[in-house]
Amino acid sequence: EYTLSAAAVAKGFTAYFGSLIGVEKLRFQAGIFTIDPLAAASVVVMSFVLARSTRESSLLNAIIVAVHMLLILFILFAGFPHVEKENYSPFLPFGMRGCFTGASVVFFSFIGFDTVATAAEEVKNPGRDLPIGIVGSLSICTVLYVL
């Protein structure tokens, strides 16, 4: 499941990066296969970081999480003044199909909760720390998605 989610996230990274720099095609079609060199390179680089050292991968993970949290908070605070009640009606403009499409995108964040449970082997008091970590991270993500 980690391999599938890492590949999907890397492929999404390529699309976001391409739109950031204004390039539409960063992938190449080879028959029925799509070759994505940027996604493959990002997976290889992250694999080397993980294989090199637990300390370095933990530091990189902490930095990336901090940057993500800062970006999410920035987007929330910058967007709050522009919220309009009229945009919430109709509540499901694309029906259940749109709801399930959104749910499939959000699904990948929940793989991270599995990672929290797996990392619980490393904590001193898993009986206390594991529920706090899972419920806390689920609560934070739920609040951020709702906002």
C-alpha positions as CSV (number, residue, x, y, z in Angstrom):
1,E,0.0,0.0,0.0
2,Y,2.9,2.4,0.6
3,T,4.3,1.7,-2.8
4,L,1.0,2.5,-4.5
5,S,0.5,5.6,-2.5
6,A,4.1,6.8,-3.0
7,A,3.7,6.3,-6.8
8,A,0.4,8.2,-6.9
9,V,1.7,11.1,-4.8
10,A,4.8,11.3,-7.0
11,K,2.7,11.4,-10.1
12,G,0.5,14.1,-8.6
13,F,3.7,16.0,-7.7
14,T,4.7,16.0,-11.4
15,A,1.3,17.5,-12.4
16,Y,1.5,20.2,-9.7
17,F,5.1,21.0,-10.6
18,G,4.2,21.2,-14.3
19,S,1.4,23.6,-13.6
20,L,3.7,25.7,-11.4
21,I,6.3,26.1,-14.1
22,G,3.8,26.4,-16.9
23,V,4.7,23.1,-18.7
24,E,1.8,20.8,-19.5
25,K,3.6,17.6,-20.6
26,L,6.3,16.3,-18.2
27,R,5.2,12.7,-18.9
28,F,5.8,10.6,-22.0
29,Q,3.6,8.0,-23.6
30,A,5.2,4.7,-24.5
31,G,2.5,2.4,-25.9
32,I,0.0,1.7,-23.1
33,F,2.4,3.0,-20.5
34,T,3.0,6.5,-19.2
35,I,6.6,7.2,-18.3
36,D,7.0,9.9,-15.6
37,P,10.7,10.6,-15.1
38,L,10.2,13.3,-12.5
39,A,8.0,11.1,-10.4
40,A,10.5,8.2,-10.7
41,A,13.4,10.5,-9.7
42,S,11.5,11.8,-6.7
43,V,10.7,8.3,-5.5
44,V,14.4,7.3,-5.9
45,V,15.7,10.4,-4.1
46,M,13.3,9.8,-1.2
47,S,14.3,6.1,-1.1
48,F,17.9,7.0,-0.8
49,V,17.2,9.5,2.0
50,L,15.2,6.8,3.9
51,A,17.9,4.2,3.4
52,R,20.7,6.5,4.5
53,S,19.7,7.3,8.0
54,T,16.7,7.3,10.3
55,R,17.8,10.5,11.8
56,E,18.1,12.3,8.5
57,S,14.8,11.0,7.2
58,S,13.1,12.0,10.5
59,L,14.6,15.5,10.2
60,L,13.5,15.8,6.5
61,N,10.0,14.5,7.5
62,A,9.8,17.1,10.3
63,I,10.8,19.9,7.9
64,I,8.3,18.9,5.3
65,V,5.5,18.6,7.8
66,A,6.4,22.1,9.2
67,V,6.3,23.6,5.7
68,H,3.0,21.9,4.9
69,M,1.4,23.1,8.1
70,L,2.6,26.7,7.4
71,L,1.3,26.6,3.9
72,I,-2.1,25.2,5.0
73,L,-2.4,27.9,7.7
74,F,-1.4,30.6,5.2
75,I,-4.1,29.4,2.7
76,L,-6.7,29.3,5.5
77,F,-5.9,32.7,6.8
78,A,-5.6,34.3,3.4
79,G,-8.8,32.7,2.2
80,F,-11.1,33.4,5.2
81,P,-11.8,37.0,4.2
82,H,-13.0,35.8,0.8
83,V,-15.6,33.2,2.0
84,E,-19.1,33.8,0.6
85,K,-22.1,32.0,2.0
86,E,-23.6,31.8,-1.5
87,N,-20.9,29.4,-2.5
88,Y,-22.3,26.7,-0.2
89,S,-25.6,26.4,-2.1
90,P,-26.0,23.9,-3.7
91,F,-23.9,21.9,-1.2
92,L,-23.1,19.1,-3.6
93,P,-23.0,20.8,-7.0
94,F,-21.5,17.7,-8.7
95,G,-23.7,15.3,-6.8
96,M,-22.5,12.1,-5.3
97,R,-20.0,11.5,-8.1
98,G,-18.2,14.7,-7.1
99,C,-18.4,13.6,-3.4
100,F,-16.8,10.3,-4.2
101,T,-14.1,11.9,-6.4
102,G,-13.2,14.2,-3.5
103,A,-13.2,11.3,-1.1
104,S,-10.8,9.3,-3.3
105,V,-8.4,12.2,-3.3
106,V,-8.6,12.6,0.5
107,F,-8.1,8.9,0.9
108,F,-4.3,9.2,0.5
109,S,-4.0,11.3,3.6
110,F,-5.4,8.4,5.7
111,I,-2.5,6.2,4.6
112,G,-0.4,8.6,6.8
113,F,-2.5,7.5,9.8
114,D,-1.4,3.9,9.2
115,T,2.1,5.2,9.2
116,V,1.5,6.7,12.7
117,A,0.3,3.3,13.9
118,T,3.3,1.6,12.4
119,A,5.7,4.1,14.0
120,A,4.2,3.4,17.4
121,E,6.7,0.6,17.9
122,E,9.3,3.3,18.5
123,V,7.5,5.2,21.3
124,K,8.1,4.6,25.0
125,N,4.5,4.2,26.0
126,P,2.5,2.9,23.0
127,G,-0.6,2.3,25.0
128,R,-0.9,6.0,25.8
129,D,0.9,7.6,22.9
130,L,-0.7,5.7,20.0
131,P,-4.3,6.7,20.6
132,I,-3.2,10.3,21.2
133,G,-1.2,10.3,18.0
134,I,-4.0,8.8,15.8
135,V,-6.9,10.7,17.3
136,G,-4.9,14.0,17.4
137,S,-3.8,13.7,13.7
138,L,-7.2,12.6,12.6
139,S,-8.8,15.5,14.4
140,I,-6.3,18.1,13.0
141,C,-6.8,16.8,9.4
142,T,-10.6,16.7,9.8
143,V,-10.7,20.3,11.0
144,L,-8.4,21.4,8.2
145,Y,-10.4,19.6,5.5
146,V,-13.7,21.0,6.8
147,L,-12.2,24.6,6.8
